[in-house]
Amino acid sequence: MSAMVEIVAAPKSGMGPMWVHLKPKMKGIEEPISFQWLFGDGEESADKMPPAHYYDMGRYNVMLEVTDKAGKKYTAGITIDSASPG
């Protein structure tokens, strides 16, 4: 089984500004020890489950890097689309 990480976002798109809940989905990663979120707007977090993040109108590339106990890094990315109303 190959190891992997994904980002689960709710919602992934909508009318901005909006709050987005982000969480990691991991498979086959042995004892993850660190998390580094880059929210695409200059903000970041080292929490496994960061609090809901506020996005103004625009498109944001979210990145997550997970490091396991052996020091191997796994990365994932998604785009959040916070469209302008109307």
C-alpha positions as CSV (number, residue, x, y, z in Angstrom):
1,M,0.0,0.0,0.0
2,S,1.5,3.3,-1.0
3,A,1.3,6.2,1.5
4,M,-0.6,9.3,0.6
5,V,-2.1,12.5,2.0
6,E,-5.1,14.5,0.7
7,I,-6.9,17.7,1.8
8,V,-10.6,17.5,2.6
9,A,-12.3,21.0,2.4
10,A,-15.8,21.9,3.2
11,P,-16.9,23.8,1.2
12,K,-14.3,23.8,-1.6
13,S,-16.1,26.6,-3.5
14,G,-18.9,29.0,-2.9
15,M,-19.8,32.7,-2.7
16,G,-17.1,34.7,-0.9
17,P,-16.2,35.7,1.6
18,M,-16.6,32.4,3.3
19,W,-15.3,30.1,6.1
20,V,-13.7,26.8,5.0
21,H,-13.0,23.8,7.2
22,L,-9.8,21.9,6.2
23,K,-8.6,18.5,7.4
24,P,-6.0,16.0,6.3
25,K,-6.9,12.5,5.0
26,M,-4.0,10.2,5.3
27,K,-3.4,6.6,4.2
28,G,-0.4,4.4,5.0
29,I,1.6,7.2,6.8
30,E,3.3,5.9,9.9
31,E,2.8,8.1,12.9
32,P,2.7,11.5,11.3
33,I,4.6,13.9,13.6
34,S,4.3,17.3,11.9
35,F,1.8,19.2,9.8
36,Q,2.4,22.4,7.8
37,W,-0.6,24.1,6.2
38,L,-0.2,27.0,3.8
39,F,-3.6,28.5,3.2
40,G,-2.7,30.4,0.1
41,D,-3.4,33.9,1.5
42,G,-0.1,34.3,3.5
43,E,-1.5,32.5,6.6
44,E,-0.2,29.1,7.8
45,S,-0.7,26.6,10.7
46,A,1.1,23.7,12.2
47,D,-2.1,22.1,13.6
48,K,-3.2,18.7,12.4
49,M,-6.8,20.0,12.3
50,P,-6.6,23.8,11.9
51,P,-9.6,25.9,12.9
52,A,-12.0,27.0,10.1
53,H,-10.1,29.4,7.8
54,Y,-11.7,32.7,6.5
55,Y,-11.3,33.3,2.8
56,D,-12.0,36.6,1.1
57,M,-13.1,36.6,-2.5
58,G,-10.7,35.0,-4.9
59,R,-8.9,31.7,-5.7
60,Y,-6.5,30.2,-3.2
61,N,-4.0,27.3,-3.5
62,V,-3.9,25.4,-0.2
63,M,-0.9,23.2,0.5
64,L,-0.3,20.6,3.2
65,E,3.0,18.9,4.1
66,V,3.0,16.0,6.5
67,T,6.2,14.6,7.9
68,D,6.3,11.0,9.4
69,K,8.5,9.8,12.2
70,A,11.2,8.7,9.7
71,G,11.4,12.3,8.3
72,K,9.7,11.4,5.0
73,K,7.5,14.2,3.6
74,Y,4.1,13.9,1.9
75,T,2.4,16.8,0.2
76,A,-1.1,17.6,-1.0
77,G,-2.8,20.6,-2.5
78,I,-6.2,21.9,-3.5
79,T,-7.7,25.1,-4.8
80,I,-10.4,27.0,-2.8
81,D,-12.6,29.1,-5.1
82,S,-14.4,31.9,-3.2
83,A,-16.3,33.6,-6.0
84,S,-17.6,37.1,-5.8
85,P,-21.4,37.4,-5.3
86,G,-23.3,38.3,-8.5
